[in-house]
Amino acid sequence: MAACCLAEVERAAALVCQVRNPFPNPLPFRDEGYYGSPMSLHETAYAKLNLALHVRARRADGYHELETLFAFVDAGDVLTARPAALDELHTLGEFAGALANPFDNIVMQALTALPRAEGLAITLEKNLPVAAGLGGGSADAGAVFRLVERSHGWPDDWATRAARLGADVPACVRSETCLGRGTGTDLEPGPTDLAGTPVLLVNPRLPLATGPVFRAWDGLDRGPLPAGTARQIALAGRNDLEMPAISLCPQIAEVLAGLRSTGAWLTRMSGSGATCFGLYADEAQRDAAAATMPREWWQMAGKLR
């Protein structure tokens, strides 16, 4: 299956939609200074990484049993919220043009899923590539949950509502290192020894849908996620979707080879691809690595949270 190249977006694109709030009953409002004022709230939709991703089995319901170590980068999309009569979504940024239908955007779905007395106008600066293995849409939804928590509070069943939006959304709500099992929604706190580790994300600007990658997995159970610190789990772990993703998008192998040549102590593909990452001993080494990457590839530098 051939992947289509993402066109370079040379100027910001903007999409706007409005949806009436379906929940008329208010929850306690967290920030009295924000309520009823033009004050804006800001959240980063932190890029999601799978430091290890073990696919254990295909399930009868069509999903897969997973074991993964989630980590998050201190950079990503940026969301700004302000009070509004209606829920609104404005999109801009390099990858805004990839969001063809704003009404179907997971940001609007997340807003609809959370009860509020008033609407929120969200501006989404789309800095992360779409269909890239970074949980970009899930990260955006997680940021919406945090914005709503700060402005209106959460319903008691917020985690269930988050899981309905996507398997990665519950992890992205907190955006903290954690272990995920089942379809990725069964979470437990993870070791935090890699917090602050310099990381470089690289994508060949090729979108890669999750479904075909999972279907290309060979079905072999290569064993459980190891125990230990985050560093030990990452080094002893693997990404079982790496080879099926490379079979669909061979450029991933080129990105991995490029990162391996830079002295990263760990290089791996994230999620179902096509983004790969390198973890480095220090920022200078990471920044030197970034300078060697081909200019046509997308990249983002940061640190693990």
JOSULWO-V677412 format. One record per pair of residues at least 12 apart in sequence whose ideal C-beta (glycine too) atoms are under 7 Angstrom apart, sorted by sequence separation. I is the first residue (numbers start at 1). GAP is how many residues later the second one is. D is the distance in Angstrom with one decimal. If there is no record, write none. Layout:
# JOSULWO-V677412
<<I:GAP:D> <I:GAP:D>>
This chain:
# JOSULWO-V677412
<<54:12:6.9> <178:12:4.5> <225:12:6.0> <266:12:7.0> <53:13:6.7> <54:13:4.4> <89:13:5.4> <145:13:6.7> <171:13:6.8> <177:13:4.2> <256:13:6.8> <266:13:4.4> <177:14:6.8> <264:14:3.2> <265:14:5.8> <287:14:6.7> <53:15:4.7> <107:15:5.9> <170:15:5.3> <177:15:5.5> <264:15:5.8> <265:15:7.0> <286:15:6.0> <52:16:6.4> <89:16:6.2> <124:16:6.3> <167:16:4.6> <168:16:6.0> <171:16:5.9> <262:16:6.2> <264:16:5.5> <265:16:6.5> <52:17:4.8> <107:17:5.9> <145:17:6.2> <167:17:4.2> <170:17:6.0> <252:17:6.0> <259:17:5.9> <50:18:5.0> <51:18:4.4> <89:18:5.5> <167:18:5.6> <222:18:6.3> <50:19:6.9> <89:19:5.5> <259:19:4.1> <50:20:6.6> <51:20:5.1> <256:20:5.3> <87:21:6.9> <252:21:5.4> <255:21:4.6> <48:22:6.3> <49:22:4.8> <122:22:6.9> <163:22:4.7> <252:22:5.1> <263:22:6.0> <49:23:6.9> <217:23:6.5> <251:23:7.0> <48:24:5.9> <49:24:6.5> <87:24:4.7> <141:24:5.3> <217:24:6.4> <245:24:6.2> <249:24:6.3> <252:24:6.5> <47:25:6.8> <141:25:7.0> <249:25:5.1> <264:25:6.7> <46:26:4.2> <47:26:4.2> <46:27:5.9> <99:27:6.6> <120:27:7.0> <142:27:6.0> <146:27:6.8> <217:27:5.0> <242:27:4.7> <245:27:6.0> <262:27:3.5> <46:28:6.6> <47:28:6.4> <138:28:5.0> <141:28:4.9> <145:28:4.6> <213:28:5.3> <216:28:3.5> <245:28:3.8> <47:29:4.3> <239:29:5.5> <245:29:6.6> <46:30:4.8> <96:30:4.6> <138:30:3.8> <142:30:3.2> <239:30:5.3> <262:30:6.1> <44:31:7.0> <45:31:4.6> <88:31:7.0> <92:31:7.0> <95:31:4.3> <106:31:4.3> <110:31:4.1> <114:31:7.0> <120:31:7.0> <138:31:4.7> <141:31:6.6> <142:31:4.3> <213:31:5.3> <216:31:5.7> <235:31:6.5> <241:31:5.0> <44:32:5.5> <45:32:3.9> <87:32:4.5> <93:32:4.3> <94:32:6.8> <95:32:7.0> <98:32:4.2> <116:32:6.6> <213:32:4.9> <216:32:6.2> <234:32:5.5> <241:32:6.9> <86:33:4.5> <87:33:5.8> <88:33:4.1> <89:33:5.2> <90:33:4.6> <91:33:4.8> <92:33:5.7> <93:33:4.1> <94:33:6.3> <95:33:6.6> <107:33:5.1> <111:33:6.1> <135:33:4.4> <139:33:4.8> <142:33:6.0> <44:34:5.8> <45:34:6.1> <85:34:5.5> <88:34:6.6> <90:34:7.0> <93:34:5.5> <95:34:5.6> <106:34:6.1> <107:34:6.6> <110:34:4.0> <114:34:4.7> <138:34:4.6> <83:35:5.7> <84:35:4.3> <89:35:6.5> <91:35:5.8> <95:35:5.8> <106:35:4.8> <110:35:6.4> <213:35:6.4> <258:35:6.1> <42:36:6.9> <43:36:4.9> <84:36:6.1> <116:36:4.6> <193:36:4.7> <194:36:4.4> <212:36:5.9> <83:37:7.0> <84:37:3.8> <107:37:5.7> <135:37:5.7> <193:37:5.2> <194:37:5.9> <208:37:6.2> <42:38:5.3> <191:38:4.9> <192:38:6.9> <193:38:5.9> <81:39:4.9> <82:39:5.2> <191:39:4.3> <40:40:5.3> <41:40:4.8> <81:40:6.9> <115:40:5.9> <190:40:6.3> <208:40:6.5> <40:41:6.6> <81:41:5.3> <208:41:5.2> <40:42:4.7> <255:42:6.9> <79:43:5.8> <80:43:4.5> <206:43:5.4> <38:44:6.4> <79:44:7.0> <79:45:5.5> <206:45:5.8> <36:47:6.5> <77:47:6.3> <78:47:4.2> <114:47:6.8> <204:47:4.1> <77:48:6.1> <113:48:4.6> <204:48:7.0> <77:49:5.6> <78:49:6.9> <77:50:5.3> <204:50:7.0> <76:51:6.5> <77:51:5.4> <113:51:7.0> <204:51:5.6> <76:52:5.5> <113:52:6.5> <177:53:6.1> <202:53:5.2> <110:55:6.0> <109:56:5.7> <202:57:6.3> <214:58:6.9> <77:59:6.6> <106:59:6.1> <213:59:4.0> <106:60:6.9> <213:60:6.5> <79:61:6.7> <77:62:6.4> <210:62:4.5> <76:63:5.6> <77:63:5.6> <79:64:4.7> <208:64:6.5> <79:65:6.8> <208:65:4.8> <20:66:5.7> <21:66:5.9> <81:66:4.6> <208:66:4.5> <19:67:6.5> <18:68:4.5> <19:68:4.6> <79:68:6.4> <206:68:5.1> <18:69:6.7> <18:70:5.0> <81:70:6.8> <204:70:5.9> <132:71:5.3> <203:71:5.8> <16:72:6.7> <17:72:5.3> <203:72:4.3> <16:73:6.8> <202:73:6.9> <16:74:5.3> <129:74:5.2> <201:74:5.6> <202:74:5.5> <132:75:6.9> <14:76:6.1> <15:76:4.7> <129:76:7.0> <131:76:3.8> <201:76:5.1> <14:77:6.3> <130:77:5.9> <131:77:5.7> <200:77:6.5> <14:78:5.2> <131:78:5.6> <199:78:5.6> <200:78:4.9> <13:79:6.7> <199:79:7.0> <12:80:4.4> <199:80:5.6> <200:80:7.0> <12:81:6.1> <15:81:6.7> <47:81:5.8> <14:82:6.7> <197:82:5.4> <198:82:4.4> <13:83:4.1> <12:84:6.4> <13:84:4.2> <15:84:6.2> <198:84:6.2> <9:85:5.0> <17:85:4.2> <198:85:4.8> <9:86:6.6> <16:86:6.9> <17:86:5.2> <48:86:5.6> <200:86:5.1> <15:87:4.3> <47:87:4.6> <48:87:3.3> <9:88:5.0> <27:88:6.0> <198:88:4.0> <19:89:6.0> <27:89:7.0> <200:89:5.6> <22:90:6.3> <25:90:6.5> <26:90:6.9> <48:90:6.7> <200:90:5.5> <17:91:6.6> <26:91:3.1> <48:91:5.7> <202:91:5.7> <205:91:6.7> <6:92:6.9> <23:92:3.5> <47:92:6.5> <205:92:6.5> <19:93:6.6> <23:93:6.0> <46:93:5.9> <204:93:5.5> <205:93:5.4> <45:94:3.8> <203:94:6.5> <21:95:5.9> <45:95:4.6> <202:95:5.5> <203:95:4.5> <21:97:7.0> <45:97:6.6> <202:97:4.9> <21:98:5.1> <45:98:4.1> <201:98:6.2> <44:99:6.8> <200:99:6.4> <201:99:4.5> <43:100:4.1> <70:101:4.7> <200:101:5.4> <43:103:5.2> <72:103:4.4> <199:103:5.8> <43:104:5.2> <72:104:6.9> <199:104:6.4> <198:105:5.7> <199:105:5.8> <41:106:5.5> <71:106:5.0> <197:106:6.3> <70:107:6.5> <196:107:5.3> <197:107:4.5> <70:108:5.1> <196:108:6.6> <41:109:5.7> <195:109:5.9> <41:110:6.2> <69:110:6.0> <70:110:5.6> <194:110:5.1> <195:110:6.2> <68:112:4.6> <66:114:6.7> <67:114:5.5> <66:115:6.8> <66:116:7.0> <68:116:6.2> <34:117:5.6> <65:117:6.7> <66:117:6.4> <66:118:5.3> <30:119:6.8> <31:119:5.8> <30:120:5.5> <31:120:5.9> <48:120:6.1> <63:120:4.9> <70:120:7.0> <30:121:6.2> <69:121:6.0> <29:122:6.7> <30:122:6.7> <6:123:6.4> <29:123:5.5> <30:123:5.4> <48:123:7.0> <71:123:6.6> <29:124:6.9> <48:124:5.9> <27:125:5.3> <28:125:5.0> <27:126:4.4> <73:126:5.8> <27:128:6.8> <73:128:6.8> <46:129:4.4> <176:129:6.7> <175:130:6.5> <133:136:6.6> <134:136:6.2> <135:136:6.8> <133:137:4.3> <134:137:7.0> <133:138:3.3> <133:139:5.4> <133:140:4.7> <133:141:6.5> <134:141:5.3> <132:142:6.3> <133:142:4.7> <132:143:4.5> <64:150:6.1> <47:154:6.4> <69:156:6.8> <67:157:6.0> <67:158:3.9> <58:161:6.4> <69:161:6.5> <55:162:5.7> <57:164:6.2> <69:164:5.1> <56:165:5.2> <69:165:6.6> <54:168:6.9> <69:168:6.7> <129:169:5.7> <54:170:6.5> <54:171:5.2> <52:173:6.0> <51:179:6.6> <52:181:5.6> <51:182:6.7> <52:182:5.8> <51:183:4.2> <54:183:6.7> <54:184:6.8> <52:185:2.7> <55:185:4.2> <51:186:6.9> <52:186:6.3> <53:186:4.6> <54:186:5.7> <55:186:6.6> <52:187:6.8> <53:187:6.3> <53:188:6.2> <50:189:6.4> <6:199:4.6> <5:200:6.2> <6:200:6.8> <5:201:6.0> <6:201:5.8> <3:203:4.6> <4:203:6.8> <3:204:6.2> <3:205:5.5> <1:211:5.6> <53:218:6.9> <50:220:5.3> <49:221:4.8> <50:221:5.3> <75:225:5.7> <75:227:4.0> <49:228:5.9> <74:228:4.9> <73:229:4.3> <74:229:5.1> <73:231:6.4> <74:231:5.3> <71:233:5.3> <72:233:4.7> <3:245:6.6> <3:246:5.0> <1:247:5.2> <47:253:6.8> <46:259:6.4>>
